[in-house]
């Protein structure tokens, strides 16, 4: 009985921890469902500048709150999604985008992961070729086998 209880409790805790908590407060939400959906779509693609590993939609930081409110105000004022993104990028740089654009100044960011993958594949290929070319180690002669048996059978270690 207690085993089932702890198993159920563990599953419940795992579900609660694994589910991302949306930090959008009820007072931030727009009355128009279409505008609110656009605001949520925009805020999930923008990085919290305080947390840096969360979108502003998931962050509880005061700056993330301010950015969510700013997005909703601009949407209510009639700005397009592109205008809002351009405004935020002009103010905070490409770093605010969770998926930065492919441009000359972000080439290194985009090239590092595939580069490391290619270097790893090359290193594996070189290592496996070297190992294939090595001759197998020669068998032990009678004296070496006897010494090995003595070492293995001794109690002193």
ChimeraX attribute file (.defattr): number of C-alpha atoms within 10 A of each C-alpha:
attribute: neighborCount
match mode: 1-to-1
recipient: residues
	/A:1	6
	/A:2	7
	/A:3	8
	/A:4	9
	/A:5	10
	/A:6	11
	/A:7	12
	/A:8	12
	/A:9	12
	/A:10	12
	/A:11	12
	/A:12	12
	/A:13	11
	/A:14	11
	/A:15	11
	/A:16	11
	/A:17	10
	/A:18	9
	/A:19	8
	/A:20	11
	/A:21	12
	/A:22	14
	/A:23	16
	/A:24	19
	/A:25	11
	/A:26	7
	/A:27	7
	/A:28	15
	/A:29	17
	/A:30	17
	/A:31	8
	/A:32	9
	/A:33	10
	/A:34	10
	/A:35	16
	/A:36	18
	/A:37	13
	/A:38	15
	/A:39	24
	/A:40	19
	/A:41	13
	/A:42	21
	/A:43	24
	/A:44	17
	/A:45	18
	/A:46	26
	/A:47	23
	/A:48	27
	/A:49	19
	/A:50	14
	/A:51	15
	/A:52	14
	/A:53	12
	/A:54	19
	/A:55	22
	/A:56	32
	/A:57	25
	/A:58	20
	/A:59	23
	/A:60	18
	/A:61	14
	/A:62	12
	/A:63	15
	/A:64	25
	/A:65	20
	/A:66	13
	/A:67	18
	/A:68	23
	/A:69	18
	/A:70	16
	/A:71	24
	/A:72	24
	/A:73	15
	/A:74	15
	/A:75	19
	/A:76	15
	/A:77	9
	/A:78	11
	/A:79	14
	/A:80	13
	/A:81	16
	/A:82	10
	/A:83	13
	/A:84	17
	/A:85	20
	/A:86	14
	/A:87	13
	/A:88	18
	/A:89	15
	/A:90	11
	/A:91	10
	/A:92	12
	/A:93	12
	/A:94	19
	/A:95	15
	/A:96	21
	/A:97	21
	/A:98	18
	/A:99	11
	/A:100	15
	/A:101	13
	/A:102	11
	/A:103	10
	/A:104	7
	/A:105	10
	/A:106	12
	/A:107	11
	/A:108	12
	/A:109	11
	/A:110	14
	/A:111	10
	/A:112	11
	/A:113	11
	/A:114	10
	/A:115	12
	/A:116	11
	/A:117	11
	/A:118	12
	/A:119	12
	/A:120	12
	/A:121	12
	/A:122	12
	/A:123	12
	/A:124	12
	/A:125	11
	/A:126	11
	/A:127	11
	/A:128	11
	/A:129	11
	/A:130	10
	/A:131	10
	/A:132	9
	/A:133	8
	/A:134	8
	/A:135	7
	/A:136	8
	/A:137	6
	/A:138	6
	/A:139	8
	/A:140	10
	/A:141	8
	/A:142	9
	/A:143	9
	/A:144	11
	/A:145	12
	/A:146	12
	/A:147	11
	/A:148	12
	/A:149	11
	/A:150	11
	/A:151	12
	/A:152	11
	/A:153	10
	/A:154	8
	/A:155	7
	/A:156	6
	/A:157	6
